[in-house]
Structure formats: structure tokens, C-alpha cells
Amino acid sequence: MLQEENVLSRSGTKDEVKLKICDGALVSVAILAIPAVIASLLRAHNIGMQPVMFVHIFFSITIWTTYFVRKRLPYWFRAFLLILTFYIIAVTGLLQFGLLAAASVWFVIIPALSTILFNIRVGITMTLVIILSFIIIATLAILGVLSFDLNPDLFLTSLLAWVNYGTTYLLSGVVLLVAVSISANNLMEVLHKTASIATELTQLIEMGNAPIFGIDTKGFINEWNKTSEKITGYAKADVLGKKLLQNYITKDYQKSLKKVLKNALVGKETANFEFPILTKKGANVMILLNASTRRNSNGKITGVLGVGQDITELVSYRKKLEGKLNQRTLKLNKTLKKQKELNELKSRFVATASHEFRTPLSAINFAAGSIKKFWAKMEPIMIENKLDKIENQVLHMTQLLDDILIIGQADASEMRNHPLNLNLGNFIEEMIDEVYHSSKKSHEILLIDLEELKIGDIFIDEKLGRNIFINLLSNAIKFSPKAKKVIVELSSKKEYFIISIIDSGIGIPKSELDSIFMPFTRGENVDLIQGTGLGLSIVKEAIDTIGGEIIVNSTIGEGTTFIVKIAKI
């Protein structure tokens, strides 16, 4: 933008100079036309009015009129009429008085004025016109077609000729002097304005409150203002003549900034480009850059001028906001995910509960109805069987409600861990015995303790521990209908006990291993095996609460192993 204003300023000043030269020449020619007209009138008095005299007088009057109304006429018309008048007065004077030497002065002024007022092409064209005019007039004079001796009174002719001759030279000198004087004055004005603009631009760059730097076409720094010194710590003398990219730009931004500067060097300017610049202390300052093409007075590209803005604080604030936004987005996504899981859990709960409650309720209703209807006909043993069935179904429903309650406590973060030292052998054997009898002794439960860990203690919450191992043992028996044995194996590492529950049952598909701990999730291969899908979910919640770990290994048709790790004291 600064370069464009500079060019426009120089262009306006140049036009102003041409206008002043044109008006100055008009003044000179208007004054010169006075004695020229007087000479023509005196000549007409002696020899009569000649056509050439009419032309002479007509153009003299025209130049006077043009001078007085010049401000209303366009520049090109004034300049054209001025040159044409010069030419006509010169030719008519030559034809009247034969003063080739005097007229030649005009033919020197005409090309010069044409070049100044228009351009070199017009100047060359007028030079050719003048040469052609000389050739034509000289040829006609040699052939006798033209005669310069129009007055028999030699004295008068000589006197008038010399008056015109002297006036012509005198006023021609005045014209040249005025033109040169105006040109010199305006040239000084142009130089002064140019110097003033250059000084102002230099001060603007140097004292601007934005970092401004420049490079040449080879990437060497040639401009570095006070603000650049302030934000980087590098003085102007320290950076001038050094490569900007290699010395002051971080490696991760060198390629992108190089492209921006390269584009500017071919006229493609870039706005709002962010990059870090290295300070003297080794820190990074973020700059928002506008890269402009730098040109000389001829329009040739000489480098790049970069005007920047220190946005380090803004970038830091923006990153903080982005960080907070990411955190909130993550939190929101987790909430949405949890809500989605909750909705799915509710759906599965409704489906499972309706099925699991309907079956025992139907059994209870059928047994109670049978007793009521056939009470008198039933033997006591049959009534007792029916009551046992009702009792078993009630226990099943109670267990289902207990499982749902445990899951609810886990979701509400109400599951508490109150560990205490328990004898590992007694703790495990008690649960094995309980599951063995509750499953009606359908499977043998074998305890393997090669390291004799039973005599030691384990630090665990008893209630949570029972939730873990009773569910795992019950599942091992439930999903091993064709097997007759379940293994409990005790082992240890340096920092934790390992309790493995091993069955030879139906196994778990690999595709379902990641979801088996979700509430109300049941495998596709369980067929008609009764269950709610809550057991493993309760196991996982309890293990997480006590700070343990559970690992699952399973093969379809061969069985499943659950490995529980519990930290030692």
C-alpha cells in the first residue's frame, strides 16, 4: 500500500511539472506573438496582405485566446495547440522573412517541448516532421516556387527581418530559460517530496508499534525496526545481512514460511500467517504476519516487507480455551456415553427383569393354584414339593433383586470396601461348600493349592469377596452342564494372590469377551440356561472396588478360566 501511494505521488508530481511547463511556454509564445504580429502587419502595409500573413495572425490570436482560457481546456489540447502554434509561426516566419537561422531555433524548441509535454515518441515524430518541412521548403525555394523576397524595400525588409530575428532569438531564449527554470524548480520539488516521503516511510517503519522486517531476494535481512528489536532482543546491527529462515525461525515452520516469502517474491502476497520467531533468550514469540512484495521505482521486485503483530498472549489464551473446550467436550462425551449405556442398561433391565420375574411368578402361581384346587386330593408329600418349588422361586427372585441392588449401588458409587484379614483357606472352602450344596452337588469343586497358601491370610472385604467368587463358581457350574468338575486353583506372585476358577463348559465367543462384564449381557450360546446377565457385572464392580484385576481366557467348547488377582498387604 505504501509503495502504491508513493508511485501515485510521483505520478501526480510529474503531471504537475508538465502542466507548469506547458503554461510557461504558453506565456512565452503569447508574448512572442505580439512583435511577430506587428512585423506581419507592417509587412502587409507595404506589400499587401498575403495568405501566409493571415495564418500567422490567426495562430497568434489563437495562442492568446488559449492562454486566457487555458484553465478550462484539457491538458492534452493545450499541449497540442502549443506545439502546433510553434510549428506554424516558425514556418510562416520562415516563408515571410527567409530567416532560416531564426526559424531553426523554433525547430529545436518544438522537439524538446514535444518530448517534455508528451513523450519521446512524440518528440521523435515532430523532429521528423521538421526535417521533412525543411526539405520541402528548401526544395521549393531551389526550384523557384517559393520566394522569400516579398518586399522591394530592402531597408524595410532588412529592418523588419532583423527585428523579428532578434526578437525571435531573445524570446526563444526566454522560453528555454522559463522552461528550464520551471523544470529545475519542479525537479527540486519532486526530489524534496521524494526525500520527504522516503524519510517518513523510514520513520514509519522504524518507529511503528508493530514488528516490521524486510528481506532481499536472497533471504537476507535488510530491515529490522525498533519493535522487532524489543520483542526478540536482537538489535538491528545483530541481524542485518543474516538469513531470516535459517537463524531466527524454528525448524518446524521454516518450510511453510519459506513458501510464504517465495510467493511474495513473485508478487503473491500473504495475510494473517502465524509463525514463531526465536528470541535472543531462546523463547518463541508468535507473530501474525502480512507479507508484502517490495519493489523499486521501476516496479522491479527487490524483496519482501513483513508487517507483523505479537500474538503470543493471544495464542496462549486460545490454547487454554481450546484445552478447556477439549476437556469439556471429553467430559460431555463421557456423560453422553454413560447416558447411552444407562439407557441401554434400562432397556436390557426391562427385558431381563420381565423375563426373569415372569418365569418364577408363573411357577409360583401354578404351584399355589394346584395346592388351592387339589388340596383335599393331594398327598402331604405332593403339597410339600409344591411349597418347596414356591420357596425356591421366591429365593431366585430375591437373588435377582439382590443382584440388581448391588449393580445400583455400584452405579451410584455406594459400594464400599472394608477389608480385613481372613484366613484364605477358610474363606475359599466356605464358599466352595455353599455353592456345592446350592447347586445340588451337580459338580465336584476341586481346590488346588500347590503353594500351601490356605494357611495364610488374605486382606479383603468379605462381602465383596463373596460376591466375586460365589458368582464365578456359580457361573462355572451353570455353564458346564455336561462337565462334572470345576477347579479352584490358588497361586501367588510377589505382590498379589492369584485365584483361578477353571471350568470345562461351553466357553465364551471371542467377539463377546469385551462386553461380558456389562450388566444384563448374556452370550449368544447360552441357549436356555437360566440367568440375568448380572453375575459378571457384579464381579467386575467388586474387583474394581477392592483394587484387584480380572483376566478371562476362553475357548468355545473347551471351557473358560477366570483369573482374579488380589493385592497382598
N, C-alpha and C positions, 0 to 999 in steps of 0.2 A: 504494500500500500504506500509506504514511504517513497519507494522508487517510482511508482506511478505518479505521485504528486510532484516529485522532483522533475520528471520528464515533462509533465504538463506545465510546470512553472517555466522551464527553459523554453518550451514551445511558445508560450504566451509572450515571453520577453522578446523572443526572436521576431514574432509578428509585430510587436510594438516598435521594434527598431526599424523594420521595413516601412511601417506606416509613417514614422517620423522622417525617414529619408525621402519618401515619396512626397510628403508635404513640403519638405525643404526644397526639393527640386522644383516643385510647382511654383513656389515663391520666386525662385531664381529665374525660371523661364518666363513667368509673368512680368517680372521687371525687365528682362532682356527683350521681351516683345515690344516694349514701348519705343526704344530707339529704332528697332527694326521696322516698326510700322511707320514711324516718322520718315525714315530713309526711303521706304517704298512710296509714301505719299509725295515726297519731294521729287522722286524719280518720275512719278506719274504726272506731276505738274509740267515737267519738261518734255517728256516724250509721249505722254498719253498713258491711259490705263491699259495694262497688259494682263492677260489671264493669270499669269504667274503671280502678279501682284494681288489679284483677288484672293487667290489661295493663301498667300502669305498673310493678308489682313484677316481672312476668315479664321484661320487657325490661331492667330494671335488673340482675336476676340474670344474664340473657344477656350483657350487656356486661361484667359482672365475669368470667364464665366465659371469654368471648372474650379478655379481656386476659391471663388466666393461661395460656391455651393458644395464644396468638397465633402463636408461632414454628412451630407445627405446621399452621397454616392458610395457604392461599394468599393472596396479597396482595389479589386482587380480592374474595375473600369477606370479609376483614376490613374493606376499604373500604366495601363494600356494606352490611354489617351496621352499621357505624358510622353511616353516613348514615341508614339506616332507623331506628336507635335514636334518633338525634337527632330525627328527624321524629315518632316515636311518643311519646317523652317530652314533646315540645313540645305535641302535640295533647292528650294525656291531662292534662298540667298545665293547659292552657287550659280543658279541659272541667271539671276539678275546681275550679279556683280562679278562672277567668274573668280571668286575668291576661293580657290581650291584649298589653299593653306588654312584659311579661317574655317571653311566648312569641314575640313578634316578633323578639327577639334571636336565638332559635334559627333563625328563618326567614331571618335574614341569614347566619348561620353555615353553614347547610345548603348554599345555592347556592355559597358560597365554597369550602367543602370539596369539594363535588362537582366543581367546576372544577379544583381543585388535584390531587385524588386520581385523577380520571379525565381529563376534557377539557371544553372549553367547551360542547360539545353536551349532555353530562350535566348541567352547571350550569344551562343554559337550561331543560332539561326539568324539573329539580327546582324551579326558580323558578316555572314554570307550574303544577306540582303544588301548590305552596304557595299561590299566588294562588287556585287552584281550591278548595283546602281552606278558605281564609279566606272565600271567597264562600259555600261550602256551610254552614260553621258559623254565619256571620252570618245567613244566610237562615233557618236552623233556629231561631236564637235569636229573631229578629224574629217568626217565626210561632208562637213559644212552644213549639216542640217540645223544645228544649234549655233547661235551667235551670241557671244557674251557682251558684244559692244552695242548696247541698245540706245546709247545717247551720244550724239556728235560732240557735245560739250565735254571735252576731255578733262578740263579742270574740275567741272562739277562732278563728272563721273569719278574722277580720281579722289576728289574730296569725300564724296559720299561713300566711296568704296573703303577709303581709309578709316572714315568714322565707323562704318559698320565693322571693318576689320578689327579696329582697336576695341570697339565695344564688345565684339564677339569674344575676343581673347580675354578681355577684362572680366566679363560676366561668366565666361566659361571657367575661368579661374575661381570666381566666386562660387559657382555651382559645385565645382570639385571641392573647394575649401569647406563649404557648408555640409556637403555630403560626408566628407572625411571627418569633419568635426562632430557631426551627429553620430556617425558610426563609432567614432572613438569614444564619445561620451556614453553612448548606449552600451558599447562593449565593456567599458569600465563598470557601468551599472550591472550588466549581466555577470561580470566577474565578481563584483561585490555581492550581488544577490546569491550567486552560486556558492561563494565562500561563506556567506551568512547561513545558507541552508545547510551546507556541509558541517559548519560549526554547531548549528542547532541539532542536526541529526547525531553528531558525535556526542554532544552533551546529553541528548535524549537516551542514547544507548548506554552511555557511561553512568548516568545518574538515575536511570529508570529503576523503579521499585520491583521489577521482575528480573529474574536471571536471563541475561542475553549473551549469547556466544556466537561466534562465527567460525566457519572453516573454509579453506580454499578448495579447489577442485581435487586436490590430492589428500584431503582429510586432515590437514594441519590446522591447528587453531590460530586464528588471526584476529579474533575479537573476544573480549572477556571483561564484562562490566563489573561494577562495584558489588552489585547484589550477588553475582556469581562468586566473587571472592568471599563474600560474607557467609554464604550457605555451604561452601565447600572447604573454606580455609586456605585455598590456593590463591596466591597473589597472581596478578596478570603476568608479571615477569616470569613466574614459575611455569606457566602453561603455554605461552606464546611459542609457536614453532613446533609444538608436540602434537602427536596423533591423538585425537579425541577418543576414538574407539578403543585403541589398544591400552591407553593409560588411565582412563577415567570412567570406563563403563564395565559393569560386571559381565563375565563371560556368557551368562545365560541370556543376556539382552543384546550382545554385540551383533548377532546375525540380524535380528529384527530392526535394530536402529540403523544398521548399515543399509538395509533396504530402504528405509525412510529417507536417509541422506542421499542415497543413489537416485531415488525418484526426484528429489528436489533439484539435483544437479542436471536433470533433463527437463525441468520445468513442471514436474508434478508435485505440487505442494501438499503437505500433510498437516492435519489439525488434530489436537487432543490425543496425542500419542503419549502413553505413560511409560517411563523407564527410570531405573535408579542410577544415580551418578555417585561415584565414590568420593568421599571427603578425605581431607588430609589425615583425619584420625581413624580412617578405615571404616567409617559407618556409611550407610546408604541413605541418600536423600532422594525421595520420589519426585520426579519432575513431570508436569503435564506440558508437552512440547507442541508448538506450532512451528513447523519447518518451512521457511520461505526461500525461494530462489533469489540469489543475489546477482545483479547484472551491472555492467559498466555503462557509460554514457552511450555506447554504441549498441546496447542491447545484448552484448555477449555475456554468457553465464560465467561468473567468476568464483562462485562458491555458494554457501548456504548460510542463512542467518536464522538462528534458533531463538525464539522468544518463549520462555517457559514460565511455570508457576510452581512454587514449592507446595506440594500436596501431601507431604509426609504425614502430617497430623490427620488430614482428611482420610488418607488410605488406612492409617492405623484405626481410626474411628470406624471406617467402613468394614474393616476386617473384624472388629469387635462385634459390630452389628450382625455381620454375616455369621460369626460364631454363635451369637445368641440365637439368631434365627435358625441355624442348623440344630442347636440344642433343643429349641422349642419344637422344631419340625420332627426331630427324633422322638422327643417326648410325646408329641401328638400322635406320631405313627405307632409308638408303643401302646398308647392309650387306645387308639383305633383298633390295633391288632388284638389287644386284650378284650376290647368290647366285642370284636368279631368272634373271638374264641368263646367269650361268655355267651353270646347269642347261640353259637353252635352248641355249646355245652347245655344251654337251656333246652334246645331242640332235642338233643340226644337224651337229656334227662327225662323230658316228657315222654319220648318214645320208649325209653328203657323202663321208666317207672310204671307207665301204663301197662307194659307187658309183664314186668316182674311182679307187680301188685295184683294184676288180674289173675294170674295163674294160681297163686296161693289162696286168693279170695274165693276163686271158683272152687278150689278143693275144699276149703273150709265150709263154703255154702253147701256143697254137695254132701259132705260128711254130716253136717248139722241137720240137713234136710232128711237124710236117711235115718238118723237116730230119731228124729221127731216123728217121722212117718211110720217107721217099723220098730219103735221102742218095745212094744209088747211082744213082738215076734223075735227080736234079736236075743242071741245068747250074750251073756256078760262079756265073753272074750271078744266078740264082734264089736260090742259097744266100746270096749277098751281100745281096740285097734283104731276105731274111728276117732276117738278122743286123742289118741297119740298122733294121728295124722293132723288133726286140727292144731295140736300143740306144736308139732314140727313146722307147720306152715306159718304159725304165729312167730316162732323163733326165726324163721327165714325172713319174714317181713321186718322183724326187729333188727336183724343183722343188716338188712338193706338200709333201714333208716339210720342205723349207727354209721354205716359207711358214708351215706350222704352227709350226715352231720360232720364227720371228720373232714370230708372234702370242703364243706362250707367253712369250717374253722381254718383250714389251710388257705383258702382264697381270701379270708378276712384277716390273715396273718395272726390268728389267735392260737395257733398250735405252739405250745410252749415246750421247751426242752429242760427237764430237771434230772440230769444224770446222777447216778450213784454207783458205787461199786457193787457188782453182782458176781457171784460165782458162775463162771461161764458154763460149766458142766450142768449145774442145776437149772440154769436159765434155759439152755437149749433142750435138755431132756424133758423138762416140764412141758414145753411147747410141742415137742415131738409126741409125747404121750397124749396130750389134749387133742391134737389133730388126728392121731391114730384112732382114737376112740370115736371122735365125731364123724370120721369117715367110715365107721363101722368096720374097722380093721381090714379094709379092702386092699391096702398096700403095706408092705413092710417098709419101715423107715429106718435105714441103716446109718448109724453115726460113725464116721471115720475120724480118728484123732491120732495121727502118727506122731505129732509133736507133744502129746500129752498136755494139751492146753486146758483141758477140762478142770484141772485142779487150780487154775489161776482165776483171776477176776477180770471182768470187763466193765468199763466205765460207760454206762448207757442209761438213758431214760427207759424204765421198764415198760411203760405203756406204749411208747413209740416202738421199742424193740419188739414187743408182741405184735403190733400192727404190721411190722416188716415181715417177720419170719412166719407167723401164722398164715398170712396171706400167700407168701411164697410156697409154703408147704401145702396149703390147701389147693393152690393152682397146680402144683406139680402132680398131686394125686388126681385132681379133676380132669386135667388134660392128658392123662396117661391111662385111658380106660383099658387098654389091652396089656399094659405092663403091670407088674406086681411088686415093684420095688422102687423106692425113692432114696437117694443118698444125700446125707448132710456131711460135708467134709470141712474140718477145721484146720486152718494153717495160719501162718503169720509171716510178716516181714518186720523190718526193724522198727517201723513207725506205726504199723496198724495190724489188726486182726483181719483174717480173711475167712468168711463163712460162705461156702458154696452150696447151693441147692441144685441137685442134678436129677433130671428125670429122663425117661426113655419114651416120651409121649409123642404127640402129633407134630410138635415143632412150630416155629413161627416163621412165616414168609419174610424174606429179606426186605421186601418193599414195605413191610409194616413195622419193622424194628424201630424206626424213628418216631412212630406215633403210639406205641403200645402203652406209654405212661400217661397218655391223655385221658381224662375222665370219660366214661361211657364208651370207650373204644374197645371193640371186640374184633378178633380176627375173622377172616372170611372162611377159615377152615374149621371153625369150632362146631359147625353143624347144629345139633340140638342140645349141646352141652349147656346146662343152665349157668347163668352168670349175669352180672350187671355191668361189667366193664369198669368197675371202680377199684378192684383189688390192687392192681399195679400202680394206679394213680396214687392210692393211699401209701403204698410202699415208697414211691418216689418222693412224695411230700415229707414223709417221716425221715427218710435218709438225708434229704436236704436240710431238714431242721436240726438233725444231730451232727451235721457236717461230715457225713460219710459219702460213699461213692458206690454206684451200682453199675455192673457191666453185664451185658447179655450176649451169649453165644448160642446160636440155634441152627439146627438143620432140619428141614422138613422130613418127617417120617422117622427121624432118629432121636429127637429129643432136644431139650433146652437146658442150659446151665445159667443160673443167676449167681453172680459173684458179688458179694457185699463186703466192702472194706470199711472198717470202723477204727478210728484212730485210738492208739494206746494213750495212757495217761502220760 
